Amino acid sequence: MGIAKEVCRIEKIKSVGALGSAYEHNLRLKDITNADETRTAYNIEMTSRPSGKSYVDCFHEKIDESTWYQNDRHKIAKNAIYAVEFMLTFGHEAKGKVDIETWCKDNMDWLEKHFGGADNVVSAILHLDERTPHIHTIVIPLDEKGKLNYTKYLGGSKYRLSELQDCYHEEVGSKHNLDRGDKGSKARHQDVDNFYSMVNEAVAVQELPEPVQKEGFFKKGETAKEYQERITPLVQKAQSVALAKQAENKLLKQRIANIEHLQEGVVPVEEYQKLEEDLSEIKQELKNEKRDSQFHRSWALETQQKLDEQERSFPQKIAEAVKAATESLQELYDNLLDKYRCLKRKFDRLSADYDILSDSYDEIRDKYNRLKESSSNIEQIKYDWELMYVMLDNRGLSDKFKKCRDAHINGYTSMEERLEFGKQKSEQHNRQRQISRAETGKNMRYCDTR
């Protein structure tokens, strides 16, 4: 079981005049009997409606902006519902146990979700100047075409309002440990002004009207159900007045009795104790009321300070966010630029190395080609050297040749030795040619004899 019952009262507003009356009541532009004027300043408008803009102005603005009614394409129907007023609250026993800020946000989310979005919710005022915090909300029921369409949101079925109460309990009340109102209950929120006027009426014993009997043989009289519906308001009103007067008379009798005791100079101890207990209860109620008042005041001030702080800091937060984003982008740009420069330097070095290697490759290739051309003479040179060494050895000159060769390798070869070596080499070649010629002639003679 929850801490209290939730209240979601819905009323139709069928005219511009009714809108104006709701605006005067909700904005406290007229005297409200049960409102504390010292706390009215703490009431909060929870929508973006500009200060001083009335509900009638909001309604005409919505109609003028609507594509359905622009340029007199359509007229507002005579039976149209201009707006819907929601009164959202909870039982007094839950006061101080419900997080007002979260409760308000949940109510706004529910209204915007089920009644055409935030544009249709033109006003939502949190009243903190009465006994229990409550919200008065004005919704203009425009559909997606821009047409006033109460039926879409709140009509279409006799069970629609009950289903809506179930929805409100599921999405709002249950989150704050509140109980749903009794299903099928005929109880209604009694307007305070009407209640006071009923109490102040003189109690007059009135006889109930008789059932209406219609004349004529074929005409039926008033049925029992019709008669009950006709007299029920009279009975309820009489009962309310009687109960109020009964309580008032009881209090007056008690006061008269107390005055008589005082006049006699004797006040019974029991009566004195009872008065003392009553006084203690009143003090406690005043203390609780003062605590609740301080709570609502501090909560309203804190909320207003948060809003003011957010409004003041919003431009600064935007500037800081833009500055942070700019610095981040600049840092990213600098990092990418450094990486680009580093890669460019590496590329330039690689390009230079490539040019050097390309030149070296061309040089090596030329040398290779030259060596390739001269390699064909190596075998012939080797053969000539071995032949010369054999011939020198036959003549006993191999030791001298070796000595000259070693001296030449070590850099000690004299000019005379080199001339001598050259002379011997020349003679060697001459002898070799002579031997070759002699052998060639012998071979030719041999061929001729054959």
ROLUMVO-141578 format. One line per field, with one value per residue (C-alpha): residue in one letter; z, y, x. Coordinates in steps of 0.2 Angstrom, whole numbers, padded with zeros to 4 digits. Example, Ala and Ser with C-alpha at 12.3 -4.5 7.8 and 13.67 -1.06 7.14 Angstrom:
lolum <- A;S
Z <- 0039;0036
Y <- -0022;-0005
X <- 0062;0068
% end
This chain:
lolum <- M;G;I;A;K;E;V;C;R;I;E;K;I;K;S;V;G;A;L;G;S;A;Y;E;H;N;L;R;L;K;D;I;T;N;A;D;E;T;R;T;A;Y;N;I;E;M;T;S;R;P;S;G;K;S;Y;V;D;C;F;H;E;K;I;D;E;S;T;W;Y;Q;N;D;R;H;K;I;A;K;N;A;I;Y;A;V;E;F;M;L;T;F;G;H;E;A;K;G;K;V;D;I;E;T;W;C;K;D;N;M;D;W;L;E;K;H;F;G;G;A;D;N;V;V;S;A;I;L;H;L;D;E;R;T;P;H;I;H;T;I;V;I;P;L;D;E;K;G;K;L;N;Y;T;K;Y;L;G;G;S;K;Y;R;L;S;E;L;Q;D;C;Y;H;E;E;V;G;S;K;H;N;L;D;R;G;D;K;G;S;K;A;R;H;Q;D;V;D;N;F;Y;S;M;V;N;E;A;V;A;V;Q;E;L;P;E;P;V;Q;K;E;G;F;F;K;K;G;E;T;A;K;E;Y;Q;E;R;I;T;P;L;V;Q;K;A;Q;S;V;A;L;A;K;Q;A;E;N;K;L;L;K;Q;R;I;A;N;I;E;H;L;Q;E;G;V;V;P;V;E;E;Y;Q;K;L;E;E;D;L;S;E;I;K;Q;E;L;K;N;E;K;R;D;S;Q;F;H;R;S;W;A;L;E;T;Q;Q;K;L;D;E;Q;E;R;S;F;P;Q;K;I;A;E;A;V;K;A;A;T;E;S;L;Q;E;L;Y;D;N;L;L;D;K;Y;R;C;L;K;R;K;F;D;R;L;S;A;D;Y;D;I;L;S;D;S;Y;D;E;I;R;D;K;Y;N;R;L;K;E;S;S;S;N;I;E;Q;I;K;Y;D;W;E;L;M;Y;V;M;L;D;N;R;G;L;S;D;K;F;K;K;C;R;D;A;H;I;N;G;Y;T;S;M;E;E;R;L;E;F;G;K;Q;K;S;E;Q;H;N;R;Q;R;Q;I;S;R;A;E;T;G;K;N;M;R;Y;C;D;T;R
Z <- 0000;-0005;0006;-0001;-0016;-0032;-0040;-0059;-0062;-0079;-0084;-0101;-0106;-0119;-0122;-0122;-0106;-0097;-0102;-0095;-0079;-0077;-0081;-0067;-0055;-0059;-0060;-0043;-0052;-0041;-0022;-0018;-0002;0003;-0004;0007;-0001;0007;-0002;-0019;-0025;-0024;-0037;-0053;-0071;-0078;-0097;-0108;-0109;-0108;-0092;-0095;-0110;-0105;-0110;-0122;-0131;-0132;-0139;-0153;-0157;-0159;-0170;-0181;-0183;-0187;-0205;-0202;-0198;-0208;-0221;-0215;-0222;-0208;-0194;-0175;-0172;-0160;-0149;-0149;-0133;-0133;-0120;-0106;-0088;-0078;-0059;-0053;-0034;-0020;-0003;0011;0021;0007;0009;0013;0007;-0012;-0021;-0029;-0042;-0049;-0047;-0058;-0071;-0072;-0074;-0088;-0097;-0096;-0102;-0117;-0121;-0122;-0127;-0143;-0137;-0128;-0140;-0134;-0116;-0115;-0096;-0081;-0064;-0048;-0034;-0017;-0009;-0004;0009;-0003;-0019;-0035;-0053;-0064;-0083;-0098;-0114;-0131;-0139;-0157;-0168;-0181;-0194;-0182;-0178;-0161;-0157;-0139;-0145;-0151;-0133;-0121;-0130;-0141;-0127;-0110;-0102;-0110;-0094;-0083;-0094;-0093;-0074;-0075;-0087;-0076;-0061;-0070;-0077;-0063;-0047;-0044;-0046;-0030;-0020;-0023;-0024;-0039;-0035;-0033;-0049;-0053;-0039;-0042;-0030;-0037;-0031;-0023;-0028;-0012;-0016;-0019;-0003;0008;0000;0004;0022;0024;0017;0030;0034;0029;0030;0012;0007;-0007;-0024;-0029;-0045;-0060;-0066;-0085;-0090;-0104;-0105;-0116;-0107;-0094;-0078;-0072;-0069;-0053;-0060;-0068;-0051;-0042;-0053;-0051;-0032;-0029;-0030;-0018;-0006;-0007;-0005;0010;0018;0016;0023;0038;0042;0041;0052;0064;0066;0068;0081;0091;0092;0097;0111;0117;0117;0126;0139;0142;0144;0157;0166;0166;0171;0186;0190;0190;0175;0177;0177;0163;0153;0156;0151;0135;0130;0134;0123;0109;0111;0109;0094;0086;0090;0082;0067;0066;0068;0054;0043;0046;0042;0026;0022;0024;0014;0000;0001;0001;-0013;-0024;-0020;-0024;-0040;-0045;-0041;-0052;-0066;-0065;-0063;-0079;-0088;-0084;-0087;-0103;-0114;-0105;-0107;-0125;-0127;-0117;-0127;-0144;-0137;-0131;-0148;-0157;-0146;-0149;-0168;-0168;-0158;-0170;-0185;-0177;-0174;-0192;-0199;-0189;-0195;-0213;-0211;-0204;-0218;-0231;-0223;-0224;-0242;-0247;-0239;-0248;-0264;-0262;-0258;-0273;-0284;-0277;-0278;-0296;-0301;-0292;-0301;-0318;-0313;-0307;-0323;-0334;-0325;-0326;-0345;-0346;-0336;-0346;-0362;-0355;-0347;-0363;-0364;-0346;-0352;-0366;-0354;-0341;-0355;-0361;-0344;-0340;-0357;-0354;-0336;-0344;-0357;-0344;-0333;-0348;-0350;-0331;-0330;-0320;-0303;-0310;-0317;-0300;-0291;-0303;-0301;-0282;-0283;-0294;-0283;-0267;-0277;-0278;-0296;-0304;-0321;-0327;-0321;-0330;-0346;-0344;-0341;-0356;-0367;-0361;-0364;-0381;-0385;-0378;-0390;-0405;-0401;-0399;-0416;-0424;-0416;-0422;-0439;-0440;-0434;-0447;-0461;-0456;-0455;-0472;-0480;-0472;-0480;-0497;-0496;-0492
Y <- 0000;0017;0032;0041;0042;0051;0064;0067;0078;0082;0097;0103;0121;0126;0144;0158;0165;0149;0150;0168;0162;0148;0160;0171;0157;0149;0165;0171;0186;0185;0181;0162;0158;0144;0151;0158;0175;0175;0159;0163;0170;0152;0145;0139;0140;0124;0128;0140;0152;0170;0179;0190;0179;0174;0157;0166;0173;0156;0149;0162;0160;0141;0143;0156;0145;0130;0124;0118;0135;0146;0157;0152;0135;0128;0136;0131;0119;0126;0111;0111;0109;0123;0116;0103;0108;0094;0096;0084;0081;0068;0066;0078;0063;0061;0079;0079;0061;0064;0071;0086;0089;0071;0071;0086;0080;0063;0073;0084;0068;0060;0075;0078;0059;0057;0074;0079;0084;0099;0111;0107;0109;0128;0130;0120;0129;0121;0129;0129;0142;0129;0115;0102;0104;0102;0106;0115;0111;0119;0108;0113;0097;0100;0084;0081;0091;0106;0103;0104;0086;0082;0065;0059;0061;0059;0053;0038;0026;0027;0018;0030;0041;0026;0019;0036;0035;0018;0025;0039;0028;0016;0030;0043;0038;0021;0028;0038;0025;0033;0023;0024;0032;0020;0014;0019;0031;0046;0057;0073;0087;0100;0118;0126;0142;0132;0122;0138;0146;0130;0130;0149;0145;0145;0128;0126;0111;0108;0094;0084;0087;0074;0063;0072;0064;0068;0070;0059;0040;0036;0047;0039;0048;0051;0035;0030;0032;0050;0055;0049;0058;0074;0074;0067;0084;0092;0078;0079;0098;0096;0083;0094;0109;0099;0091;0108;0116;0101;0103;0122;0120;0107;0119;0133;0123;0118;0137;0142;0128;0134;0152;0147;0138;0153;0164;0153;0154;0135;0125;0106;0098;0086;0101;0111;0096;0093;0111;0110;0094;0104;0118;0107;0099;0116;0121;0105;0108;0126;0119;0106;0119;0131;0116;0112;0131;0132;0116;0123;0139;0132;0120;0134;0145;0131;0127;0145;0147;0131;0138;0155;0147;0136;0151;0162;0148;0142;0155;0151;0133;0135;0146;0133;0119;0128;0133;0115;0108;0121;0117;0099;0101;0112;0099;0086;0097;0100;0082;0078;0092;0085;0068;0074;0084;0069;0058;0071;0071;0052;0053;0066;0055;0040;0049;0055;0038;0031;0043;0039;0020;0023;0031;0018;0005;0013;0014;-0004;-0010;-0001;-0009;-0026;-0024;-0019;-0033;-0044;-0038;-0041;-0058;-0066;-0062;-0069;-0087;-0081;-0071;-0085;-0097;-0085;-0082;-0101;-0104;-0090;-0097;-0114;-0107;-0096;-0112;-0121;-0108;-0106;-0089;-0094;-0089;-0072;-0069;-0074;-0062;-0048;-0052;-0051;-0035;-0028;-0033;-0026;-0010;-0013;-0017;-0006;0001;-0010;-0025;-0020;-0017;-0034;-0042;-0034;-0039;-0057;-0057;-0050;-0063;-0076;-0070;-0070;-0088;-0093;-0086;-0095;-0111;-0109;-0105;-0120;-0131;-0124;-0126;-0144;-0148;-0141;-0151;-0166;-0163;-0161;-0178;-0186
X <- 0000;0007;0009;-0006;-0018;-0013;-0025;-0027;-0042;-0047;-0059;-0064;-0062;-0075;-0073;-0061;-0069;-0066;-0048;-0046;-0054;-0041;-0027;-0033;-0034;-0018;-0008;-0016;-0023;-0039;-0041;-0039;-0047;-0036;-0020;-0006;-0001;0016;0020;0013;0030;0036;0024;0034;0029;0037;0035;0043;0027;0033;0029;0013;0007;-0011;-0019;-0030;-0015;-0007;-0023;-0025;-0007;-0009;-0024;-0015;0000;-0011;-0012;-0029;-0036;-0025;-0033;-0050;-0049;-0059;-0069;-0068;-0083;-0096;-0094;-0075;-0065;-0053;-0042;-0040;-0035;-0026;-0025;-0011;-0008;-0008;-0014;-0008;-0001;0012;0018;0037;0039;0038;0053;0044;0057;0056;0037;0036;0047;0038;0021;0028;0035;0018;0008;0020;0020;0001;-0006;0003;0020;0028;0020;0002;0007;0006;0007;0011;0011;0017;0007;0017;0005;-0008;-0009;-0002;0009;-0001;0001;-0012;-0008;-0017;-0016;-0023;-0028;-0021;-0018;-0005;-0016;-0017;-0035;-0043;-0047;-0051;-0058;-0041;-0033;-0048;-0063;-0069;-0074;-0083;-0068;-0055;-0054;-0052;-0039;-0030;-0030;-0022;-0009;-0006;-0004;0008;0019;0019;0010;0018;0035;0032;0023;0006;-0010;-0022;-0039;-0054;-0060;-0078;-0079;-0091;-0081;-0075;-0063;-0074;-0070;-0065;-0075;-0091;-0088;-0086;-0102;-0111;-0106;-0111;-0128;-0142;-0148;-0166;-0176;-0183;-0194;-0188;-0198;-0211;-0208;-0215;-0231;-0234;-0252;-0260;-0264;-0249;-0236;-0225;-0220;-0203;-0193;-0185;-0168;-0172;-0179;-0164;-0152;-0162;-0163;-0145;-0136;-0149;-0146;-0127;-0128;-0140;-0128;-0113;-0121;-0128;-0111;-0103;-0116;-0115;-0097;-0098;-0112;-0102;-0087;-0099;-0106;-0089;-0084;-0100;-0097;-0079;-0085;-0097;-0084;-0073;-0087;-0090;-0072;-0070;-0062;-0062;-0045;-0050;-0056;-0041;-0030;-0041;-0038;-0020;-0019;-0028;-0016;-0002;-0009;-0012;0006;0012;0002;0009;0026;0023;0016;0031;0043;0033;0033;0052;0054;0044;0053;0070;0066;0059;0074;0086;0077;0077;0095;0099;0089;0098;0115;0112;0105;0120;0133;0125;0135;0151;0149;0146;0161;0172;0165;0169;0187;0190;0185;0195;0211;0208;0207;0222;0232;0226;0231;0249;0252;0247;0258;0273;0270;0269;0285;0294;0288;0293;0311;0312;0305;0318;0332;0326;0324;0342;0348;0339;0348;0365;0361;0355;0372;0382;0372;0376;0394;0395;0385;0398;0413;0404;0402;0420;0426;0415;0423;0441;0438;0439;0458;0462;0464;0476;0486;0487;0493;0506;0513;0515;0523;0535;0539;0543;0555;0564;0566;0573;0586;0590;0582;0567;0575;0579;0562;0554;0566;0561;0543;0544;0554;0541;0527;0536;0540;0559;0561;0575;0575;0589;0580;0564;0573;0582;0566;0558;0572;0571;0552;0555;0567;0556;0542;0553;0559;0541;0536;0551;0546;0529;0534;0546;0532;0520;0532;0536;0517;0515;0529;0522;0505;0514;0523;0506
% end
